[in-house]
Amino acid sequence: MVILKSREEVEKMHRAGQIVAKTLNVLSEHIQPGITTMELDAIAEGEIRKAGAIPSFKGYRGFPASLCVSVNEEVVHGIPSHKKLKEGDVVSLDLGAIWQGFHGDAARTVTVGKAADQAMQLMRVTEQSLMLGIRGKARASKWEWYWPLSLWFAWAGRK
């Protein structure tokens, strides 16, 4: 069931999303060799709280942090630690914020300096696939956009 939102509720959702986007921008600026994922978590929580919001993830089902951060081959929703980032690492940043009862949630993948060509190719193809999927979904049924997207991903991934 879809629950329609009022204009005020949509504006609150938008604000929550803006807080998340700004926090991801700030985190991206701090990505450098030597910073720990725990330090990134502290920055994320500080930015979210400074905006008057609450970190969505912290305490959710016992999750201990405000930021999910995964490095290289780690699977999503990694827990921040004292692990230091190194040149060439590929880092997934995933966070959420609650603004007046509404959640914003987004993720971004960044590199620490210059990553390997293969990692950059994977990031490029993944982003292109996301954009194709979004454009296709806006005007087609599931199967009308799924198969062309799958073919694109398979083709682009072989380059």
C-alpha positions in Angstrom: 0.0 0.0 0.0 1.3 3.5 -0.8 0.6 6.2 1.7 0.3 9.6 0.0 2.3 12.3 1.7 1.2 15.9 2.3 3.3 18.8 0.8 4.7 19.4 4.3 5.7 15.7 4.7 7.4 15.7 1.3 9.3 18.9 2.2 10.5 17.2 5.4 11.6 14.1 3.4 13.4 16.5 1.0 15.2 18.2 3.9 16.3 14.9 5.3 17.7 14.0 1.9 19.6 17.3 1.8 21.2 16.7 5.1 22.4 13.3 3.9 23.7 14.7 0.7 25.6 17.5 2.4 27.0 15.0 4.9 28.2 12.8 2.1 29.9 15.8 0.4 31.7 16.7 3.7 32.8 13.1 4.1 34.1 12.9 0.6 36.3 16.0 1.3 37.8 14.1 4.3 38.7 10.9 2.4 42.5 10.7 2.4 45.2 8.2 3.3 45.5 7.7 7.1 42.0 8.7 8.2 40.2 5.9 10.0 36.7 4.8 9.3 35.8 5.6 12.9 36.9 9.2 12.3 34.7 9.4 9.3 31.8 8.1 11.4 32.4 10.9 14.0 32.4 13.5 11.2 29.1 12.1 9.8 27.4 12.1 13.2 28.6 15.6 13.8 27.3 16.9 10.5 23.9 15.3 10.9 23.5 16.6 14.5 24.7 20.0 13.5 21.9 20.1 11.0 19.4 19.4 13.7 18.8 15.8 12.6 19.4 12.4 14.2 21.5 9.6 12.6 19.2 6.9 11.3 21.5 4.0 11.6 22.9 4.5 15.1 21.2 2.1 17.5 19.1 0.6 14.7 18.9 -3.1 15.7 22.1 -2.6 17.7 24.1 -1.0 15.0 26.9 1.0 16.8 27.5 3.8 14.4 26.0 6.6 12.3 27.8 5.6 9.1 28.1 2.3 7.3 31.5 2.2 5.7 33.0 -0.6 3.6 36.5 -0.6 2.1 37.4 -2.5 -1.1 35.9 -6.0 -1.1 34.0 -5.6 2.1 30.3 -6.2 1.8 27.9 -3.2 2.4 27.0 -2.0 5.9 30.5 -2.3 7.3 31.0 -1.1 10.9 33.5 1.8 11.4 36.8 0.9 13.1 40.3 2.0 13.7 41.2 0.8 10.2 43.2 3.5 8.3 42.4 4.2 4.7 45.2 3.8 2.1 45.9 5.3 -1.3 43.8 3.4 -3.9 41.1 2.1 -1.5 37.5 2.1 -2.8 35.2 3.3 0.0 31.5 2.9 0.2 29.8 5.5 2.5 26.2 4.8 3.5 24.2 7.0 5.9 20.8 8.1 6.9 19.3 11.0 8.8 16.0 11.6 10.5 14.6 15.1 10.1 11.3 15.7 12.0 10.3 12.1 11.8 11.3 11.5 8.2 14.3 9.6 6.9 16.8 10.5 4.2 19.2 7.7 3.2 21.9 7.5 0.5 25.2 6.0 -0.3 28.3 7.1 -2.3 31.4 5.3 -3.4 34.6 7.2 -3.5 38.3 6.4 -3.9 41.2 7.4 -1.7 43.4 9.2 -4.3 43.7 7.2 -7.5 42.4 3.7 -7.6 43.3 0.9 -9.9 41.9 1.1 -13.5 39.8 -1.9 -12.9 38.1 -0.4 -9.9 37.5 2.9 -11.7 36.0 0.9 -14.6 33.6 -0.9 -12.2 32.6 2.4 -10.6 32.0 4.0 -14.0 29.9 1.1 -15.4 27.9 0.8 -12.2 27.0 4.5 -12.2 26.1 4.4 -15.9 23.9 1.3 -15.2 22.2 3.1 -12.4 21.4 6.1 -14.6 20.1 3.8 -17.4 17.9 2.0 -14.9 16.5 5.2 -13.5 15.7 6.6 -17.0 14.3 3.3 -18.2 12.1 2.7 -15.1 10.6 6.2 -15.4 8.9 5.1 -18.6 8.7 1.3 -18.8 7.5 -1.8 -17.0 10.0 -3.9 -15.1 10.8 -6.3 -18.0 11.0 -3.5 -20.5 13.9 -1.8 -18.7 15.5 -4.8 -16.9 16.8 -6.7 -20.0 18.4 -3.8 -21.8 20.0 -2.7 -18.5 21.3 -6.3 -18.0 22.8 -6.4 -21.5 24.4 -3.0 -21.0 26.0 -4.0 -17.7 27.3 -7.3 -19.2 28.7 -5.5 -22.3 30.2 -2.5 -20.5 31.8 -4.7 -17.9 33.8 -6.6 -20.5 35.5 -3.4 -21.8 
